[in-house]
């Protein structure tokens, strides 16, 4: 795989290169594609607020520290975030595809800056059930 490996494409156009040095910070393009959540998502990326939790059994969950300091556990495999914006904008009003937390996860993955944390299967079960953090 080369240095210019592409992570996401849409209609044959490159969206995000995998390596941060190849990602131009053109906020206007991100804002056009992702709307008002683009800039807050970039702030979360800059603050290194995204952590990928992984367990020995292969389960993965993402935790994002929001701008308010609240911890959100997000699931990319089912495209879900428990934040109020996701519930209201995406689920209830169907006016968007994602919230700033989900977008921050995608951007962190594209730029290879996601924090990684290994947890036990018991800790992951607590995270998935909503009864605890690792």
N, CA, C and O atoms as a GROMACS GRO file, in nm:
protein
  536
    1UNK      N    1   0.083  -0.117   0.000
    1UNK     CA    2   0.000   0.000   0.000
    1UNK      C    3   0.088   0.124   0.000
    1UNK      O    4   0.183   0.135   0.078
    2UNK      N    5   0.056   0.217  -0.086
    2UNK     CA    6   0.138   0.335  -0.102
    2UNK      C    7   0.103   0.445  -0.004
    2UNK      O    8   0.005   0.436   0.070
    3UNK      N    9   0.184   0.547  -0.004
    3UNK     CA   10   0.167   0.659   0.087
    3UNK      C   11   0.041   0.738   0.056
    3UNK      O   12  -0.009   0.809   0.144
    4UNK      N   13  -0.010   0.729  -0.064
    4UNK     CA   14  -0.130   0.803  -0.101
    4UNK      C   15  -0.255   0.715  -0.098
    4UNK      O   16  -0.352   0.743  -0.168
    5UNK      N   17  -0.252   0.611  -0.017
    5UNK     CA   18  -0.366   0.521  -0.005
    5UNK      C   19  -0.491   0.600   0.037
    5UNK      O   20  -0.484   0.684   0.127
    6UNK      N   21  -0.602   0.573  -0.028
    6UNK     CA   22  -0.726   0.644  -0.002
    6UNK      C   23  -0.813   0.564   0.093
    6UNK      O   24  -0.828   0.443   0.078
    7UNK      N   25  -0.871   0.634   0.191
    7UNK     CA   26  -0.958   0.569   0.287
    7UNK      C   27  -1.103   0.570   0.238
    7UNK      O   28  -1.168   0.465   0.238
    8UNK      N   29  -1.153   0.684   0.197
    8UNK     CA   30  -1.291   0.695   0.153
    8UNK      C   31  -1.294   0.750   0.011
    8UNK      O   32  -1.217   0.840  -0.023
    9UNK      N   33  -1.384   0.698  -0.071
    9UNK     CA   34  -1.407   0.758  -0.202
    9UNK      C   35  -1.557   0.769  -0.222
    9UNK      O   36  -1.635   0.694  -0.164
   10UNK      N   37  -1.594   0.863  -0.303
   10UNK     CA   38  -1.736   0.883  -0.335
   10UNK      C   39  -1.743   0.922  -0.481
   10UNK      O   40  -1.684   1.022  -0.522
   11UNK      N   41  -1.816   0.847  -0.559
   11UNK     CA   42  -1.830   0.872  -0.702
   11UNK      C   43  -1.695   0.883  -0.772
   11UNK      O   44  -1.677   0.963  -0.863
   12UNK      N   45  -1.601   0.800  -0.727
   12UNK     CA   46  -1.470   0.800  -0.789
   12UNK      C   47  -1.377   0.912  -0.747
   12UNK      O   48  -1.265   0.920  -0.796
   13UNK      N   49  -1.422   0.999  -0.656
   13UNK     CA   50  -1.339   1.109  -0.610
   13UNK      C   51  -1.281   1.077  -0.472
   13UNK      O   52  -1.350   1.020  -0.387
   14UNK      N   53  -1.159   1.113  -0.450
   14UNK     CA   54  -1.094   1.092  -0.323
   14UNK      C   55  -1.153   1.185  -0.218
   14UNK      O   56  -1.169   1.304  -0.242
   15UNK      N   57  -1.186   1.128  -0.102
   15UNK     CA   58  -1.240   1.211   0.005
   15UNK      C   59  -1.135   1.236   0.113
   15UNK      O   60  -1.112   1.352   0.149
   16UNK      N   61  -1.072   1.132   0.166
   16UNK     CA   62  -0.975   1.148   0.273
   16UNK      C   63  -0.855   1.059   0.249
   16UNK      O   64  -0.870   0.937   0.246
   17UNK      N   65  -0.736   1.114   0.232
   17UNK     CA   66  -0.618   1.030   0.230
   17UNK      C   67  -0.592   0.973   0.369
   17UNK      O   68  -0.633   1.033   0.468
   18UNK      N   69  -0.525   0.860   0.377
   18UNK     CA   70  -0.501   0.795   0.505
   18UNK      C   71  -0.401   0.870   0.591
   18UNK      O   72  -0.411   0.864   0.714
   19UNK      N   73  -0.307   0.940   0.533
   19UNK     CA   74  -0.200   1.000   0.610
   19UNK      C   75  -0.224   1.148   0.632
   19UNK      O   76  -0.259   1.219   0.538
   20UNK      N   77  -0.206   1.196   0.756
   20UNK     CA   78  -0.240   1.334   0.788
   20UNK      C   79  -0.163   1.437   0.706
   20UNK      O   80  -0.217   1.545   0.678
   21UNK      N   81  -0.039   1.408   0.668
   21UNK     CA   82   0.036   1.507   0.592
   21UNK      C   83  -0.023   1.527   0.453
   21UNK      O   84   0.004   1.628   0.388
   22UNK      N   85  -0.104   1.432   0.406
   22UNK     CA   86  -0.168   1.443   0.274
   22UNK      C   87  -0.309   1.502   0.282
   22UNK      O   88  -0.373   1.522   0.180
   23UNK      N   89  -0.356   1.528   0.403
   23UNK     CA   90  -0.492   1.579   0.422
   23UNK      C   91  -0.486   1.730   0.433
   23UNK      O   92  -0.444   1.784   0.535
   24UNK      N   93  -0.529   1.798   0.328
   24UNK     CA   94  -0.531   1.943   0.338
   24UNK      C   95  -0.647   1.983   0.426
   24UNK      O   96  -0.754   1.922   0.418
   25UNK      N   97  -0.629   2.081   0.508
   25UNK     CA   98  -0.730   2.124   0.604
   25UNK      C   99  -0.821   2.225   0.535
   25UNK      O  100  -0.819   2.344   0.568
   26UNK      N  101  -0.901   2.178   0.440
   26UNK     CA  102  -0.994   2.265   0.369
   26UNK      C  103  -1.129   2.253   0.436
   26UNK      O  104  -1.212   2.170   0.399
   27UNK      N  105  -1.151   2.337   0.536
   27UNK     CA  106  -1.273   2.332   0.616
   27UNK      C  107  -1.399   2.353   0.533
   27UNK      O  108  -1.504   2.298   0.564
   28UNK      N  109  -1.389   2.433   0.427
   28UNK     CA  110  -1.508   2.464   0.348
   28UNK      C  111  -1.563   2.340   0.278
   28UNK      O  112  -1.684   2.324   0.267
   29UNK      N  113  -1.474   2.252   0.231
   29UNK     CA  114  -1.520   2.129   0.166
   29UNK      C  115  -1.587   2.036   0.267
   29UNK      O  116  -1.692   1.979   0.239
   30UNK      N  117  -1.525   2.022   0.384
   30UNK     CA  118  -1.587   1.937   0.487
   30UNK      C  119  -1.721   1.994   0.530
   30UNK      O  120  -1.817   1.920   0.550
   31UNK      N  121  -1.728   2.125   0.546
   31UNK     CA  122  -1.854   2.187   0.587
   31UNK      C  123  -1.961   2.169   0.480
   31UNK      O  124  -2.078   2.148   0.513
   32UNK      N  125  -1.922   2.176   0.353
   32UNK     CA  126  -2.018   2.156   0.245
   32UNK      C  127  -2.075   2.014   0.249
   32UNK      O  128  -2.195   1.995   0.233
   33UNK      N  129  -1.988   1.915   0.271
   33UNK     CA  130  -2.031   1.775   0.270
   33UNK      C  131  -2.105   1.738   0.398
   33UNK      O  132  -2.208   1.672   0.393
   34UNK      N  133  -2.051   1.780   0.514
   34UNK     CA  134  -2.104   1.731   0.641
   34UNK      C  135  -2.185   1.834   0.719
   34UNK      O  136  -2.238   1.801   0.826
   35UNK      N  137  -2.197   1.955   0.669
   35UNK     CA  138  -2.280   2.055   0.734
   35UNK      C  139  -2.216   2.114   0.858
   35UNK      O  140  -2.094   2.121   0.870
   36UNK      N  141  -2.302   2.158   0.948
   36UNK     CA  142  -2.257   2.234   1.064
   36UNK      C  143  -2.175   2.152   1.164
   36UNK      O  144  -2.107   2.211   1.248
   37UNK      N  145  -2.179   2.021   1.156
   37UNK     CA  146  -2.102   1.941   1.252
   37UNK      C  147  -1.956   1.927   1.212
   37UNK      O  148  -1.877   1.872   1.289
   38UNK      N  149  -1.916   1.975   1.094
   38UNK     CA  150  -1.779   1.956   1.046
   38UNK      C  151  -1.676   2.026   1.134
   38UNK      O  152  -1.579   1.963   1.176
   39UNK      N  153  -1.695   2.154   1.162
   39UNK     CA  154  -1.595   2.227   1.239
   39UNK      C  155  -1.587   2.178   1.384
   39UNK      O  156  -1.476   2.161   1.434
   40UNK      N  157  -1.700   2.154   1.453
   40UNK     CA  158  -1.689   2.097   1.587
   40UNK      C  159  -1.622   1.959   1.588
   40UNK      O  160  -1.551   1.925   1.682
   41UNK      N  161  -1.644   1.881   1.483
   41UNK     CA  162  -1.579   1.750   1.473
   41UNK      C  163  -1.428   1.767   1.458
   41UNK      O  164  -1.352   1.692   1.519
   42UNK      N  165  -1.385   1.864   1.379
   42UNK     CA  166  -1.242   1.890   1.364
   42UNK      C  167  -1.180   1.935   1.496
   42UNK      O  168  -1.066   1.901   1.526
   43UNK      N  169  -1.256   2.011   1.574
   43UNK     CA  170  -1.207   2.049   1.707
   43UNK      C  171  -1.184   1.926   1.794
   43UNK      O  172  -1.084   1.918   1.866
   44UNK      N  173  -1.276   1.830   1.789
   44UNK     CA  174  -1.260   1.707   1.866
   44UNK      C  175  -1.138   1.629   1.819
   44UNK      O  176  -1.066   1.569   1.900
   45UNK      N  177  -1.114   1.629   1.689
   45UNK     CA  178  -0.995   1.562   1.634
   45UNK      C  179  -0.869   1.631   1.686
   45UNK      O  180  -0.776   1.565   1.732
   46UNK      N  181  -0.867   1.764   1.679
   46UNK     CA  182  -0.750   1.840   1.724
   46UNK      C  183  -0.721   1.816   1.872
   46UNK      O  184  -0.605   1.818   1.914
   47UNK      N  185  -0.826   1.794   1.951
   47UNK     CA  186  -0.810   1.772   2.095
   47UNK      C  187  -0.782   1.626   2.129
   47UNK      O  188  -0.770   1.591   2.246
   48UNK      N  189  -0.770   1.541   2.027
   48UNK     CA  190  -0.745   1.398   2.046
   48UNK      C  191  -0.849   1.337   2.141
   48UNK      O  192  -0.816   1.267   2.236
   49UNK      N  193  -0.975   1.366   2.112
   49UNK     CA  194  -1.086   1.325   2.198
   49UNK      C  195  -1.142   1.188   2.166
   49UNK      O  196  -1.233   1.142   2.234
   50UNK      N  197  -1.090   1.120   2.063
   50UNK     CA  198  -1.145   0.991   2.019
   50UNK      C  199  -1.054   0.877   2.061
   50UNK      O  200  -0.934   0.878   2.034
   51UNK      N  201  -1.114   0.778   2.128
   51UNK     CA  202  -1.042   0.658   2.170
   51UNK      C  203  -1.116   0.535   2.120
   51UNK      O  204  -1.238   0.525   2.134
   52UNK      N  205  -1.041   0.442   2.061
   52UNK     CA  206  -1.098   0.314   2.020
   52UNK      C  207  -1.068   0.213   2.128
   52UNK      O  208  -0.951   0.185   2.158
   53UNK      N  209  -1.172   0.157   2.187
   53UNK     CA  210  -1.158   0.051   2.286
   53UNK      C  211  -1.166  -0.082   2.214
   53UNK      O  212  -1.255  -0.102   2.131
   54UNK      N  213  -1.076  -0.173   2.244
   54UNK     CA  214  -1.082  -0.306   2.183
   54UNK      C  215  -1.055  -0.410   2.290
   54UNK      O  216  -0.973  -0.390   2.380
   55UNK      N  217  -1.126  -0.523   2.280
   55UNK     CA  218  -1.114  -0.631   2.378
   55UNK      C  219  -1.054  -0.754   2.312
   55UNK      O  220  -1.051  -0.763   2.189
   56UNK      N  221  -1.005  -0.849   2.392
   56UNK     CA  222  -0.947  -0.972   2.336
   56UNK      C  223  -1.043  -1.050   2.247
   56UNK      O  224  -0.999  -1.122   2.157
   57UNK      N  225  -1.174  -1.037   2.271
   57UNK     CA  226  -1.272  -1.110   2.191
   57UNK      C  227  -1.297  -1.044   2.055
   57UNK      O  228  -1.372  -1.098   1.973
   58UNK      N  229  -1.235  -0.928   2.032
   58UNK     CA  230  -1.249  -0.861   1.903
   58UNK      C  231  -1.355  -0.752   1.900
   58UNK      O  232  -1.376  -0.689   1.796
   59UNK      N  233  -1.422  -0.728   2.010
   59UNK     CA  234  -1.523  -0.621   2.013
   59UNK      C  235  -1.453  -0.485   2.013
   59UNK      O  236  -1.345  -0.469   2.068
   60UNK      N  237  -1.519  -0.388   1.948
   60UNK     CA  238  -1.466  -0.252   1.943
   60UNK      C  239  -1.577  -0.153   1.970
   60UNK      O  240  -1.692  -0.172   1.928
   61UNK      N  241  -1.542  -0.049   2.041
   61UNK     CA  242  -1.632   0.064   2.064
   61UNK      C  243  -1.546   0.189   2.065
   61UNK      O  244  -1.427   0.184   2.096
   62UNK      N  245  -1.605   0.300   2.031
   62UNK     CA  246  -1.533   0.426   2.031
   62UNK      C  247  -1.588   0.516   2.141
   62UNK      O  248  -1.710   0.525   2.159
   63UNK      N  249  -1.499   0.581   2.212
   63UNK     CA  250  -1.542   0.678   2.311
   63UNK      C  251  -1.490   0.814   2.269
   63UNK      O  252  -1.374   0.831   2.233
   64UNK      N  253  -1.580   0.912   2.275
   64UNK     CA  254  -1.547   1.048   2.236
   64UNK      C  255  -1.578   1.140   2.352
   64UNK      O  256  -1.689   1.138   2.406
   65UNK      N  257  -1.481   1.221   2.390
   65UNK     CA  258  -1.504   1.322   2.493
   65UNK      C  259  -1.558   1.444   2.421
   65UNK      O  260  -1.488   1.508   2.343
   66UNK      N  261  -1.684   1.477   2.449
   66UNK     CA  262  -1.749   1.590   2.383
   66UNK      C  263  -1.695   1.723   2.432
   66UNK      O  264  -1.617   1.728   2.527
   67UNK      N  265  -1.736   1.830   2.366
   67UNK     CA  266  -1.691   1.964   2.401
   67UNK      C  267  -1.727   2.000   2.545
   67UNK      O  268  -1.658   2.080   2.609
   68UNK      N  269  -1.835   1.943   2.595
   68UNK     CA  270  -1.879   1.972   2.732
   68UNK      C  271  -1.803   1.888   2.835
   68UNK      O  272  -1.818   1.909   2.956
   69UNK      N  273  -1.722   1.793   2.787
   69UNK     CA  274  -1.650   1.704   2.878
   69UNK      C  275  -1.720   1.572   2.901
   69UNK      O  276  -1.667   1.483   2.968
   70UNK      N  277  -1.840   1.558   2.847
   70UNK     CA  278  -1.916   1.433   2.863
   70UNK      C  279  -1.858   1.326   2.771
   70UNK      O  280  -1.816   1.354   2.660
   71UNK      N  281  -1.858   1.202   2.820
   71UNK     CA  282  -1.805   1.089   2.744
   71UNK      C  283  -1.919   1.019   2.670
   71UNK      O  284  -2.017   0.978   2.732
   72UNK      N  285  -1.906   1.006   2.538
   72UNK     CA  286  -2.005   0.938   2.456
   72UNK      C  287  -1.944   0.809   2.401
   72UNK      O  288  -1.835   0.811   2.344
   73UNK      N  289  -2.013   0.698   2.420
   73UNK     CA  290  -1.970   0.570   2.362
   73UNK      C  291  -2.047   0.551   2.233
   73UNK      O  292  -2.169   0.540   2.233
   74UNK      N  293  -1.973   0.547   2.122
   74UNK     CA  294  -2.032   0.541   1.989
   74UNK      C  295  -2.000   0.407   1.924
   74UNK      O  296  -1.898   0.345   1.953
   75UNK      N  297  -2.088   0.365   1.835
   75UNK     CA  298  -2.073   0.237   1.768
   75UNK      C  299  -2.081   0.259   1.617
   75UNK      O  300  -2.187   0.292   1.564
   76UNK      N  301  -1.969   0.239   1.548
   76UNK     CA  302  -1.968   0.260   1.403
   76UNK      C  303  -2.037   0.148   1.329
   76UNK      O  304  -2.097   0.171   1.224
   77UNK      N  305  -2.031   0.025   1.383
   77UNK     CA  306  -2.091  -0.088   1.311
   77UNK      C  307  -2.242  -0.073   1.297
   77UNK      O  308  -2.301  -0.129   1.204
   78UNK      N  309  -2.304   0.001   1.386
   78UNK     CA  310  -2.448   0.027   1.370
   78UNK      C  311  -2.476   0.176   1.356
   78UNK      O  312  -2.592   0.219   1.357
   79UNK      N  313  -2.369   0.255   1.341
   79UNK     CA  314  -2.380   0.399   1.317
   79UNK      C  315  -2.469   0.465   1.423
   79UNK      O  316  -2.578   0.514   1.393
   80UNK      N  317  -2.420   0.464   1.548
   80UNK     CA  318  -2.500   0.520   1.658
   80UNK      C  319  -2.414   0.599   1.755
   80UNK      O  320  -2.302   0.560   1.788
   81UNK      N  321  -2.468   0.710   1.801
   81UNK     CA  322  -2.409   0.792   1.908
   81UNK      C  323  -2.523   0.829   2.002
   81UNK      O  324  -2.632   0.863   1.956
   82UNK      N  325  -2.501   0.822   2.133
   82UNK     CA  326  -2.608   0.853   2.228
   82UNK      C  327  -2.628   1.002   2.256
   82UNK      O  328  -2.706   1.038   2.344
   83UNK      N  329  -2.559   1.090   2.182
   83UNK     CA  330  -2.572   1.233   2.211
   83UNK      C  331  -2.709   1.286   2.168
   83UNK      O  332  -2.774   1.229   2.081
   84UNK      N  333  -2.752   1.396   2.230
   84UNK     CA  334  -2.881   1.457   2.194
   84UNK      C  335  -2.890   1.501   2.049
   84UNK      O  336  -2.996   1.491   1.988
   85UNK      N  337  -2.780   1.550   1.993
   85UNK     CA  338  -2.782   1.596   1.853
   85UNK      C  339  -2.810   1.481   1.758
   85UNK      O  340  -2.885   1.497   1.662
   86UNK      N  341  -2.750   1.365   1.783
   86UNK     CA  342  -2.774   1.249   1.698
   86UNK      C  343  -2.921   1.205   1.709
   86UNK      O  344  -2.986   1.178   1.609
   87UNK      N  345  -2.970   1.199   1.831
   87UNK     CA  346  -3.109   1.159   1.852
   87UNK      C  347  -3.205   1.253   1.782
   87UNK      O  348  -3.297   1.208   1.714
   88UNK      N  349  -3.184   1.382   1.798
   88UNK     CA  350  -3.277   1.480   1.742
   88UNK      C  351  -3.260   1.498   1.591
   88UNK      O  352  -3.357   1.488   1.516
   89UNK      N  353  -3.138   1.525   1.547
   89UNK     CA  354  -3.114   1.558   1.406
   89UNK      C  355  -3.119   1.436   1.315
   89UNK      O  356  -3.180   1.442   1.208
   90UNK      N  357  -3.057   1.327   1.357
   90UNK     CA  358  -3.047   1.209   1.270
   90UNK      C  359  -3.169   1.118   1.285
   90UNK      O  360  -3.232   1.082   1.186
   91UNK      N  361  -3.201   1.082   1.407
   91UNK     CA  362  -3.308   0.984   1.428
   91UNK      C  363  -3.448   1.042   1.419
   91UNK      O  364  -3.534   0.984   1.353
   92UNK      N  365  -3.472   1.155   1.483
   92UNK     CA  366  -3.608   1.211   1.485
   92UNK      C  367  -3.642   1.292   1.361
   92UNK      O  368  -3.747   1.270   1.300
   93UNK      N  369  -3.555   1.385   1.324
   93UNK     CA  370  -3.588   1.476   1.215
   93UNK      C  371  -3.534   1.430   1.080
   93UNK      O  372  -3.573   1.483   0.976
   94UNK      N  373  -3.445   1.330   1.082
   94UNK     CA  374  -3.386   1.277   0.958
   94UNK      C  375  -3.326   1.389   0.873
   94UNK      O  376  -3.342   1.391   0.751
   95UNK      N  377  -3.254   1.482   0.940
   95UNK     CA  378  -3.196   1.596   0.870
   95UNK      C  379  -3.045   1.586   0.854
   95UNK      O  380  -2.981   1.680   0.806
   96UNK      N  381  -2.988   1.475   0.893
   96UNK     CA  382  -2.844   1.458   0.879
   96UNK      C  383  -2.810   1.311   0.887
   96UNK      O  384  -2.894   1.228   0.922
   97UNK      N  385  -2.685   1.281   0.855
   97UNK     CA  386  -2.640   1.143   0.859
   97UNK      C  387  -2.563   1.111   0.984
   97UNK      O  388  -2.553   0.994   1.024
   98UNK      N  389  -2.506   1.214   1.047
   98UNK     CA  390  -2.422   1.188   1.163
   98UNK      C  391  -2.410   1.312   1.251
   98UNK      O  392  -2.449   1.422   1.212
   99UNK      N  393  -2.356   1.291   1.368
   99UNK     CA  394  -2.328   1.400   1.461
   99UNK      C  395  -2.178   1.427   1.459
   99UNK      O  396  -2.103   1.358   1.391
  100UNK      N  397  -2.136   1.528   1.534
  100UNK     CA  398  -1.993   1.564   1.534
  100UNK      C  399  -1.907   1.453   1.594
  100UNK      O  400  -1.789   1.441   1.559
  101UNK      N  401  -1.963   1.373   1.684
  101UNK     CA  402  -1.885   1.265   1.746
  101UNK      C  403  -1.855   1.154   1.647
  101UNK      O  404  -1.742   1.105   1.640
  102UNK      N  405  -1.955   1.113   1.570
  102UNK     CA  406  -1.935   1.009   1.468
  102UNK      C  407  -1.840   1.061   1.359
  102UNK      O  408  -1.751   0.989   1.314
  103UNK      N  409  -1.859   1.186   1.317
  103UNK     CA  410  -1.769   1.243   1.216
  103UNK      C  411  -1.627   1.250   1.269
  103UNK      O  412  -1.533   1.222   1.195
  104UNK      N  413  -1.608   1.287   1.394
  104UNK     CA  414  -1.474   1.293   1.453
  104UNK      C  415  -1.408   1.155   1.451
  104UNK      O  416  -1.288   1.145   1.428
  105UNK      N  417  -1.486   1.050   1.475
  105UNK     CA  418  -1.432   0.914   1.469
  105UNK      C  419  -1.382   0.883   1.328
  105UNK      O  420  -1.271   0.834   1.311
  106UNK      N  421  -1.465   0.912   1.228
  106UNK     CA  422  -1.425   0.887   1.089
  106UNK      C  423  -1.300   0.967   1.052
  106UNK      O  424  -1.210   0.915   0.987
  107UNK      N  425  -1.296   1.093   1.092
  107UNK     CA  426  -1.181   1.176   1.060
  107UNK      C  427  -1.055   1.127   1.129
  107UNK      O  428  -0.948   1.123   1.068
  108UNK      N  429  -1.066   1.089   1.256
  108UNK     CA  430  -0.950   1.036   1.329
  108UNK      C  431  -0.898   0.909   1.263
  108UNK      O  432  -0.777   0.888   1.253
  109UNK      N  433  -0.989   0.823   1.220
  109UNK     CA  434  -0.946   0.702   1.152
  109UNK      C  435  -0.878   0.735   1.020
  109UNK      O  436  -0.776   0.675   0.986
  110UNK      N  437  -0.932   0.830   0.946
  110UNK     CA  438  -0.875   0.867   0.818
  110UNK      C  439  -0.736   0.927   0.834
  110UNK      O  440  -0.650   0.910   0.747
  111UNK      N  441  -0.714   0.998   0.943
  111UNK     CA  442  -0.586   1.063   0.966
  111UNK      C  443  -0.494   0.980   1.056
  111UNK      O  444  -0.383   1.023   1.089
  112UNK      N  445  -0.539   0.861   1.095
  112UNK     CA  446  -0.460   0.770   1.179
  112UNK      C  447  -0.418   0.835   1.310
  112UNK      O  448  -0.303   0.821   1.352
  113UNK      N  449  -0.510   0.906   1.374
  113UNK     CA  450  -0.480   0.971   1.502
  113UNK      C  451  -0.572   0.924   1.615
  113UNK      O  452  -0.578   0.987   1.721
  114UNK      N  453  -0.644   0.815   1.593
  114UNK     CA  454  -0.733   0.762   1.697
  114UNK      C  455  -0.648   0.706   1.810
  114UNK      O  456  -0.555   0.629   1.788
  115UNK      N  457  -0.682   0.744   1.933
  115UNK     CA  458  -0.617   0.685   2.050
  115UNK      C  459  -0.663   0.540   2.060
  115UNK      O  460  -0.778   0.510   2.029
  116UNK      N  461  -0.575   0.450   2.102
  116UNK     CA  462  -0.608   0.308   2.114
  116UNK      C  463  -0.600   0.267   2.260
  116UNK      O  464  -0.507   0.305   2.331
  117UNK      N  465  -0.698   0.189   2.306
  117UNK     CA  466  -0.696   0.138   2.443
  117UNK      C  467  -0.747  -0.006   2.444
  117UNK      O  468  -0.855  -0.034   2.392
  118UNK      N  469  -0.669  -0.095   2.501
  118UNK     CA  470  -0.712  -0.234   2.516
  118UNK      C  471  -0.782  -0.249   2.650
  118UNK      O  472  -0.735  -0.200   2.752
  119UNK      N  473  -0.895  -0.317   2.647
  119UNK     CA  474  -0.971  -0.342   2.770
  119UNK      C  475  -1.003  -0.491   2.778
  119UNK      O  476  -0.997  -0.562   2.677
  120UNK      N  477  -1.035  -0.537   2.898
  120UNK     CA  478  -1.072  -0.678   2.914
  120UNK      C  479  -1.212  -0.700   2.858
  120UNK      O  480  -1.286  -0.604   2.834
  121UNK      N  481  -1.248  -0.825   2.838
  121UNK     CA  482  -1.384  -0.856   2.792
  121UNK      C  483  -1.488  -0.811   2.894
  121UNK      O  484  -1.597  -0.768   2.856
  122UNK      N  485  -1.455  -0.820   3.021
  122UNK     CA  486  -1.548  -0.776   3.126
  122UNK      C  487  -1.567  -0.624   3.121
  122UNK      O  488  -1.679  -0.575   3.135
  123UNK      N  489  -1.458  -0.550   3.100
  123UNK     CA  490  -1.470  -0.405   3.088
  123UNK      C  491  -1.551  -0.367   2.964
  123UNK      O  492  -1.632  -0.275   2.968
  124UNK      N  493  -1.527  -0.439   2.854
  124UNK     CA  494  -1.602  -0.410   2.732
  124UNK      C  495  -1.751  -0.439   2.753
  124UNK      O  496  -1.836  -0.363   2.706
  125UNK      N  497  -1.782  -0.546   2.822
  125UNK     CA  498  -1.924  -0.576   2.852
  125UNK      C  499  -1.988  -0.463   2.931
  125UNK      O  500  -2.102  -0.426   2.906
  126UNK      N  501  -1.914  -0.408   3.027
  126UNK     CA  502  -1.967  -0.295   3.105
  126UNK      C  503  -1.987  -0.172   3.016
  126UNK      O  504  -2.088  -0.102   3.030
  127UNK      N  505  -1.893  -0.146   2.926
  127UNK     CA  506  -1.906  -0.032   2.834
  127UNK      C  507  -2.026  -0.053   2.743
  127UNK      O  508  -2.106   0.039   2.724
  128UNK      N  509  -2.039  -0.171   2.686
  128UNK     CA  510  -2.149  -0.199   2.593
  128UNK      C  511  -2.285  -0.196   2.659
  128UNK      O  512  -2.384  -0.160   2.596
  129UNK      N  513  -2.291  -0.233   2.786
  129UNK     CA  514  -2.418  -0.233   2.856
  129UNK      C  515  -2.452  -0.095   2.913
  129UNK      O  516  -2.562  -0.072   2.962
  130UNK      N  517  -2.355  -0.002   2.905
  130UNK     CA  518  -2.378   0.132   2.956
  130UNK      C  519  -2.360   0.145   3.105
  130UNK      O  520  -2.394   0.249   3.162
  131UNK      N  521  -2.308   0.042   3.169
  131UNK     CA  522  -2.295   0.045   3.316
  131UNK      C  523  -2.157   0.088   3.365
  131UNK      O  524  -2.133   0.093   3.486
  132UNK      N  525  -2.068   0.120   3.273
  132UNK     CA  526  -1.936   0.162   3.320
  132UNK      C  527  -1.842   0.197   3.208
  132UNK      O  528  -1.863   0.165   3.091
  133UNK      N  529  -1.736   0.264   3.248
  133UNK     CA  530  -1.628   0.300   3.156
  133UNK      C  531  -1.508   0.213   3.190
  133UNK      O  532  -1.498   0.162   3.302
  134UNK      N  533  -1.416   0.194   3.095
  134UNK     CA  534  -1.300   0.110   3.123
  134UNK      C  535  -1.212   0.164   3.234
  134UNK      O  536  -1.110   0.103   3.267
   0.00000   0.00000   0.00000
